[in-house]
């Protein structure tokens, strides 16, 4: 059982790392890279800065980032759970961090979505149509 918990926790850490790696590679290459062996799906979004300057951003809509807009929070929360589960379920206290992290990240996802909606406008709506789930694919 301990080995399964360890493997699951390490897998969550790897997935979290890979989510960030995909996004960083996508940004570094300006979208000219491979995501899961294919050219990435993306949306080219323009926005206006507070100083009135028009800029362009690429929004990644494939790979881990095509599953949900903040999918990288899932393995982070699960990793916290797998670090805690050896304490079993005799008391709530060991799970305080998992609950706290879940609330924190769900709130952060909402704030990030609100900020991006304000920044990108119609492009964010297009992004949300392409990647409809906020955190958990198929659910939320």
N, C-alpha and C positions, 0 to 999 in steps of 0.2 A: 504494500500500500504506500509506504514511504517513497519507493522508487517511482510509482505512478504520479504521486504528488510532485516530486522533484522534476520529473520529465514535463509534466503539464506546466509547472511554473517556469521552467527554462524555455519551453515553447512560447509561452506568453511574452517573455522578455525578448525572444527572437522576433516575434511578429511585431511587437512594438518598435523594435529597432528597424525592421524592414519597412514599416510604414514611413518612418522618418527618412530612411535612406531613399525610398522611391521619390518622395517629395523633394528632397535635396538634389538628387540627380536630375529630376525634371526641371527644377529651377536653374541648376548649374548649366545645363545643356540647352536651355531655352526651349524645352520640349522635344529636342532631337535626341531621344534615347529610346531604349526598349523597356517596357513595363510588362512583366510576365511574358517576355518573348515577342511582344508586338509593339508597334508604334503606339504611343499613348493617345487616348482620347482626351480632348481638351476644349476649353472655351476661352477665346481671346476676349478679355473684358477691358473696356476703357473706363476711366474714372477721372474726376477732376479733384485736384488737391485743394487744400484751403487757400493756397496762394493763387489758385486759378489755372494752374498748369495741368494739361491733360496727359495722363500716363496710361500705360497698358500693362495688364497682368495676365498671366496664363493660369487658368483654373484647371487642375488635374481632375479628370472624371473617369479614370480607369485604375486598375490595380486595387490596392487596399482602399484608395480614395474614391473608387467607384462603387464600393459596397455601402458606404455611409459617409456623410460629410465629416464626422469626427470618430470614425471607426477606431482610430488609434487609442481611444479611451477604453475600449473593451478589453484588450489584453492587459492594459495597465490595472484595471479594476480586478480582473481575474488573477493576475499575478499577486496582487495584495491578498486576495482570497486564498490562493494556494500557499502563501507564506503563513497565513493564519490558521488554516484548517488542521494542522497537526495539534492544535490546542483542543480539538474536538468541539463539541457543542454543549459543554456543561455550563458555560457561562457566556453572557453577551459581551463582556468587556474585551476579550481578544478581538472581537469583530468590530469594535468601535472605529478603527482606522479604515476598514473596508467600507463601512456605512458612510463615514465622513468623506472619504475619497469619492465615493459614488455621487453623493450630493454635490460636492465641490465641482466635479467634472461635468455633471449634467447641467449645473448652473452656468459653468464656463461655456459649454456648448451653446446654450441659449444666448449668452452675451456675445459670443463670437458670431453667431448667426445674425443677431440684431445689428452688430457693427458692420458685417459684410453686406447685409441688405441695404444699409444706409450708404455704404461706400460704392457698391457696384450697381445698385438699382435693378434695372431690367436684366442685366447679366446674371445677377444673383438668382433672380426668379428662374431664368433659363437653367442655371446650375442646379437649383433645387428640383426642377422638373427632371433633369438628367440623373441626379443622385437624390432620390426622394427621402431617404432615411437619414435622420440626424446622427444617431449613434449606433443603434442595433439594427443590422440589416433585416428587413422583413417585418420589423416590429415598431421601431421608433426612430 
